[in-house]
Every structure is written in C-alpha cells, then in structure tokens.
Amino acid sequence: MKPDASCQSYFVERASRSMKPSDFEAPSCLNSQELAQALEQMWRERRKPELAALASEFARIAGLAHSIEEEEGEVSPFLYVLF
C-alpha cells in the first residue's frame, strides 16, 4: 500500500461531527459464540468479508485469553495499596 499520486486529499467529511453516549456503548457478549456473531455482523456491515470469515477464530482466541481469578483475600505483593 502506498500513497495515491492522483488523489488530491485523503480528507473525509464525517456524517456526524459529535459523538453520542451510544457511540461508546457495546453490547455484552456472554460467550464466545455471541462474540463471534457480533464480530461477524460488524465486519459484514463495514464490508470487511475477509475479517468476517475469521470472526469465529478471533472469538475462540479471546475465549482462551479469558480467565476469572478467584479472590484470595490478600493483595498481590506486586500491587501498590493506598490506605
């Protein structure tokens, strides 16, 4: 990918100039299947079929990274605690 010499500008006029709270809200995905569906839908809407095809793989990898730690009652020695 390189600059297009025939292009005068890469500026794109935005449809909306201000953001709304909904722009920062994302639906919750309770499991990897919901995440895969949400990713696939988003990428299809944005015309990115090459990413949509990989949605289930991304969700599977995200599931591997997800872990819930049990609270032990003690603060890790690697954390700085303010009293």
Backbone hydrogen bonds in HBPLUS format (Angstrom, degrees):
<---DONOR---> <-ACCEPTOR-->    atom                        ^
c    i                          cat <-CA-CA->   ^        H-A-AA   ^      H-
h    n   atom  resd res      DA  || num        DHA   H-A  angle D-A-AA Bond
n    s   type  num  typ     dist DA aas  dist angle  dist       angle   num
A0007-CYS N   A0004-ASP O   3.13 MM   3  5.45 158.1  2.18 110.4 117.2     1
A0023-ASP N   A0020-LYS O   2.92 MM   3  5.42 151.1  2.01 115.1 123.9     2
A0024-PHE N   A0021-PRO O   2.99 MM   3  5.59 158.3  2.03 116.5 123.2     3
A0025-GLU N   A0022-SER O   3.29 MM   3  5.00 157.8  2.34  96.1 102.7     4
A0035-LEU N   A0031-ASN O   3.14 MM   4  6.45 157.4  2.19 149.3 156.1     5
A0036-ALA N   A0032-SER O   2.91 MM   4  6.08 158.8  1.96 144.7 150.1     6
A0037-GLN N   A0033-GLN O   3.02 MM   4  6.28 158.1  2.07 147.3 152.8     7
A0038-ALA N   A0034-GLU O   2.92 MM   4  6.12 160.6  1.96 149.2 154.7     8
A0039-LEU N   A0035-LEU O   2.87 MM   4  6.06 165.0  1.90 156.5 160.3     9
A0040-GLU N   A0036-ALA O   2.94 MM   4  6.03 164.7  1.96 147.6 152.5    10
A0041-GLN N   A0037-GLN O   2.94 MM   4  6.08 163.9  1.97 148.9 153.4    11
A0042-MET N   A0038-ALA O   2.97 MM   4  6.10 165.6  1.99 148.3 152.6    12
A0043-TRP N   A0039-LEU O   2.93 MM   4  6.11 169.2  1.94 156.4 159.1    13
A0044-ARG N   A0040-GLU O   2.93 MM   4  6.06 148.7  2.03 146.0 154.8    14
A0045-GLU N   A0041-GLN O   2.95 MM   4  6.15 159.2  1.99 151.3 156.7    15
A0046-ARG N   A0042-MET O   3.06 MM   4  6.31 140.1  2.22 141.0 152.0    16
A0048-LYS N   A0043-TRP O   2.74 MM   5  5.02 159.0  1.79 157.9 159.3    17
A0047-ARG N   A0044-ARG O   3.07 MM   3  4.92 158.6  2.12 104.2 107.5    18
A0051-LEU N   A0048-LYS O   3.03 MM   3  5.55 134.8  2.25 112.7 123.7    19
A0052-ALA N   A0048-LYS O   3.02 MM   4  6.29 160.8  2.05 152.8 159.0    20
A0053-ALA N   A0049-PRO O   3.04 MM   4  6.09 150.5  2.13 142.8 148.1    21
A0054-LEU N   A0051-LEU O   2.88 MM   3  5.17 142.1  2.02 106.2 117.9    22
A0055-ALA N   A0052-ALA O   3.25 MM   3  5.21 168.1  2.27 106.0 109.3    23
A0057-GLU N   A0054-LEU O   3.05 MM   3  5.31 121.6  2.41 104.2 119.1    24
A0058-PHE N   A0054-LEU O   2.99 MM   4  6.31 159.0  2.04 159.7 166.2    25
A0059-ALA N   A0055-ALA O   2.96 MM   4  6.20 160.4  2.00 151.8 157.3    26
A0060-ARG N   A0056-SER O   2.94 MM   4  6.11 149.9  2.03 139.2 147.4    27
A0061-ILE N   A0057-GLU O   3.00 MM   4  6.26 160.3  2.04 149.8 154.3    28
A0062-ALA N   A0058-PHE O   2.89 MM   4  6.12 156.7  1.94 149.2 156.3    29
A0063-GLY N   A0059-ALA O   2.93 MM   4  6.14 148.2  2.03 143.0 151.4    30
A0064-LEU N   A0060-ARG O   3.13 MM   4  6.50 141.3  2.29 140.7 150.6    31
A0064-LEU N   A0061-ILE O   3.11 MM   3  5.10 123.3  2.45  93.8 108.0    32
A0065-ALA N   A0061-ILE O   3.16 MM   4  6.49 144.3  2.29 144.4 153.7    33
A0066-HIS N   A0062-ALA O   3.06 MM   4  6.24 130.3  2.32 141.7 154.6    34
A0079-LEU N   A0076-SER O   3.10 MM   3  5.60 165.8  2.12 119.9 121.3    35
